Amino acid sequence: MEQLPIFLNLRGRTVVLVGEGEAVDAKARLIVRAGGRIVPAWEESATIAFVALDDEDEARAAAQALRARGLLVNVVDRPDLCDFTTPAIVDRAPVTIAIGTGGASAGLAKAVRQRIEALLPARLGALAAVLHAARDTMKARWPAAADRRRAIDAALARGGVLDPLDAEAADKVESWLASDASIQPTRLETIALTSTDPDDLTLRAARLLGEADHIFHPADVPAAILDRARADAVRHIADAPPTAAPPGLSLWLSPA
C-alpha cells in the first residue's frame, strides 16, 4: 500500500481551490458534494488545498506556498507534487467506495469504478442506514461484540439474509433481527498455500481470510498474504494448527 486511504469530513470546512477551467470546475463539484466551503486563496480556517494550474512552475510555487501554511495539497495531474490524491468514487451514501491508483492512472481508477457501480444496487446506502438505526437492537440481541460481529458477518455474506448485492436487503433487516438467526459456530479451516504470492490465493481462501477471527500460521508466511486478512483478526505464530480453536472462525495457513 503506497498511500493511506482516509475519508475526510469536509462538511462546513474551508477548502482552498486555486486555478480555473474544467479541472477546477470538477474539483469544485466534488468539494460541494462533500459539503465544503471553497475559497480561492489561503484562509486561516482552511483544511486542505487543490491547485489546478497549467504552468508547472506556477503550480509548484502555489503548492509550496500553501504547504508552508500547513495545508495538505493536491496538484491536479501532477502526482509527484501531491500530498494526497483524490480517488474515483462510487457513491451510495452513506456507503462510499474509493478507488485510487496513487495518481498512476485516473483512467484505470475510472474503469474499476464503473465495474463496481454496475455491481452495487442503488439501495446499498439504505441498507447501511437501516443497520445503523438498528445498532441498539443488535447490541441487545447479541451483547458480546464478537457474537454480534459474527452474526452480522453471516447475514451480510454472499447469499446471506442481508447480502449487500440484494436490492431488497434493506427491507429484510427487521425480519432478520426478529428471526432465530444463529451465530456462526466455532470452526477451524485450513488454507493450503500454493506459493508466497497473495495473487495465487483462491477465491475461497481470500474470502476466508477476510472473515476469520484468528489466523494461525508459521513464522515464514509472507506479510503480503497476512495483509489479506481482516486488520482486527488475531495473528498467532504456530508450527501446527490449534488442537482447540478459539470462538469464531480460525484459519490454519499451511505453508507452501
C-alpha positions in Angstrom: 0.0 0.0 0.0 1.6 3.2 -1.2 -1.0 5.6 0.3 -3.2 5.7 3.4 -6.8 5.8 2.3 -8.9 8.0 4.6 -12.4 9.6 4.4 -12.2 13.3 5.3 -15.2 15.1 6.7 -15.4 18.4 4.8 -18.9 19.5 5.9 -18.7 23.1 6.8 -14.9 23.3 6.4 -12.9 25.6 4.2 -11.1 24.3 1.1 -8.6 26.3 -1.0 -9.1 25.9 -4.7 -6.6 27.6 -7.0 -6.9 27.8 -10.8 -9.6 27.9 -13.4 -11.0 25.8 -16.2 -12.6 22.4 -16.4 -10.2 20.8 -13.8 -11.2 23.4 -11.2 -14.9 23.0 -12.0 -14.6 19.2 -11.5 -12.9 19.7 -8.1 -15.4 22.3 -7.1 -18.3 19.9 -7.7 -16.5 17.3 -5.6 -15.9 19.7 -2.7 -19.5 21.0 -2.8 -20.9 17.4 -2.8 -18.8 16.8 0.4 -20.2 19.9 2.0 -17.1 22.0 1.8 -16.7 25.8 1.5 -14.5 26.9 -1.4 -12.1 29.9 -1.2 -9.6 31.0 -3.9 -6.7 31.6 -1.6 -5.4 30.6 1.9 -7.6 31.5 4.9 -6.7 30.6 8.5 -9.5 28.1 8.7 -8.6 26.2 5.6 -8.3 22.4 5.8 -6.8 21.2 2.5 -6.0 22.7 -0.9 -6.3 21.9 -4.6 -4.1 23.5 -7.2 -5.1 23.3 -10.9 -2.7 25.5 -12.9 -1.4 24.6 -16.4 2.1 26.1 -15.9 4.2 23.6 -13.8 6.3 26.3 -12.2 3.3 28.2 -11.1 1.6 25.1 -9.8 4.7 24.1 -7.9 5.1 27.6 -6.3 1.4 27.7 -5.4 1.6 24.3 -3.8 4.7 25.2 -1.8 3.1 28.4 -0.5 0.0 26.6 0.6 2.1 23.7 2.1 4.1 26.3 4.1 0.8 27.3 5.7 0.3 23.8 7.0 -2.1 22.6 4.3 -2.1 19.2 2.5 -2.1 20.0 -1.2 -3.4 18.2 -4.3 -1.9 19.4 -7.6 -4.2 18.2 -10.4 -2.5 15.9 -12.9 0.9 16.2 -11.1 1.0 13.3 -8.6 4.7 14.0 -7.8 3.6 17.4 -6.3 0.7 15.9 -4.3 0.4 15.3 -0.6 -2.8 13.4 -1.4 -4.7 12.2 -4.4 -8.5 12.1 -5.0 -9.9 8.7 -5.9 -12.6 7.6 -8.3 -15.8 7.4 -6.2 -18.8 5.1 -6.1 -21.4 7.0 -4.1 -24.1 5.0 -2.4 -24.4 7.4 0.6 -23.7 6.7 3.3 -21.6 4.0 1.6 -18.7 5.4 -0.3 -16.2 3.3 -2.2 -13.0 5.0 -3.3 -10.6 3.6 -6.0 -7.2 5.1 -6.1 -4.0 4.4 -8.1 -1.7 6.8 -6.3 -2.0 9.1 -9.3 -0.7 6.4 -11.7 -3.8 6.2 -13.9 -7.0 8.1 -13.5 -8.4 6.1 -16.4 -7.8 2.8 -14.7 -9.5 4.1 -11.5 -12.4 5.2 -13.6 -12.7 1.8 -15.3 -12.7 0.0 -12.0 -15.3 2.4 -10.6 -17.6 1.7 -13.5 -17.3 -2.0 -13.0 -18.1 -1.7 -9.3 -21.0 0.7 -9.9 -22.6 -1.9 -12.2 -22.5 -4.5 -9.4 -23.9 -2.5 -6.5 -27.6 -1.8 -6.1 -28.8 1.7 -5.8 -30.3 1.0 -2.4 -27.0 -0.1 -0.8 -26.9 3.1 1.2 -30.4 2.4 2.5 -29.1 -0.9 3.9 -26.3 0.9 5.7 -28.8 3.4 7.2 -31.1 0.7 8.4 -28.3 -1.2 10.0 -27.1 1.9 11.7 -30.6 2.6 13.1 -30.7 -1.0 14.4 -27.5 -0.8 16.4 -29.1 -0.8 19.8 -31.4 -3.7 18.8 -28.4 -5.7 17.6 -26.5 -4.9 20.9 -29.5 -6.2 22.9 -29.8 -9.3 20.7 -26.0 -10.1 20.8 -24.5 -8.4 23.9 -21.0 -9.8 23.2 -19.2 -7.8 20.5 -17.6 -10.9 18.9 -21.0 -12.7 18.7 -22.6 -9.6 17.2 -19.9 -9.3 14.6 -20.2 -12.9 13.6 -24.0 -12.7 13.3 -23.7 -9.6 11.1 -21.0 -11.2 9.0 -23.1 -14.3 8.4 -26.1 -12.1 7.4 -24.0 -10.0 5.0 -22.2 -12.9 3.4 -22.9 -13.8 -0.2 -26.3 -15.4 -0.3 -27.0 -14.4 3.3 -30.2 -12.8 4.5 -28.7 -9.3 4.1 -26.5 -9.9 1.1 -25.4 -6.3 0.0 -25.9 -7.2 -3.6 -29.6 -7.9 -2.9 -31.6 -4.8 -3.8 -34.2 -5.7 -1.2 -31.7 -6.3 1.6 -32.6 -3.1 3.5 -36.2 -4.3 3.8 -35.1 -7.5 5.5 -33.2 -6.2 8.5 -36.3 -6.1 10.8 -37.3 -9.6 10.0 -33.7 -10.8 10.4 -33.5 -9.3 13.8 -36.8 -10.9 14.8 -35.8 -14.3 13.5 -33.8 -17.0 15.3 -30.7 -16.2 13.3 -27.8 -18.2 14.8 -24.2 -17.2 15.3 -21.7 -18.9 13.1 -20.3 -21.8 15.2 -16.7 -22.1 16.2 -14.7 -23.8 13.4 -11.2 -24.3 12.1 -10.4 -24.1 8.3 -7.2 -24.9 6.6 -5.8 -22.9 3.7 -3.1 -24.7 1.8 -0.8 -22.0 0.4 0.5 -22.9 -3.1 3.0 -20.0 -3.2 4.2 -16.9 -1.4 2.3 -14.7 -3.8 -1.0 -13.4 -2.5 -2.3 -13.2 -6.0 -2.3 -17.0 -6.1 -4.8 -17.3 -3.3 -8.1 -18.9 -4.4 -11.3 -17.0 -4.1 -12.3 -19.2 -1.2 -9.0 -18.5 0.6 -9.3 -14.8 0.1 -12.9 -14.9 1.4 -11.9 -16.9 4.5 -9.0 -14.5 5.2 -11.5 -11.6 5.1 -13.8 -13.3 7.5 -11.5 -15.1 10.0 -11.3 -14.1 13.7 -8.0 -15.9 14.3 -5.1 -16.7 11.9 -2.6 -19.4 12.9 0.5 -19.5 10.7 4.2 -20.5 10.6 6.6 -17.6 11.1 7.7 -17.6 7.4 4.3 -16.9 5.9 4.8 -13.7 4.0 3.3 -10.5 5.3 1.8 -9.9 1.9 -0.5 -12.9 2.5 -1.3 -12.0 6.1 -2.2 -8.5 4.9 -5.2 -10.0 3.0 -6.8 -10.9 6.4 -9.0 -8.5 8.4 -7.0 -5.9 10.2 -8.5 -6.9 13.5 -8.0 -10.7 13.1 -5.7 -12.0 15.8 -2.4 -13.5 14.4 -0.8 -16.5 16.1 2.6 -17.7 15.0 2.5 -21.5 15.3 4.1 -24.7 14.0 0.8 -26.6 13.8 -2.9 -25.9 13.8 -4.5 -25.4 17.3 -5.9 -28.5 19.0 -8.8 -26.4 20.3 -9.8 -23.4 18.2 -11.0 -20.2 19.9 -14.5 -19.0 19.3 -15.5 -18.0 15.8 -13.6 -18.8 12.6 -10.0 -19.7 12.8 -7.6 -20.4 9.9 -4.5 -22.6 9.7 -2.2 -21.4 6.9 -0.5 -24.5 5.7 2.9 -23.4 4.2 3.6 -23.9 0.5 
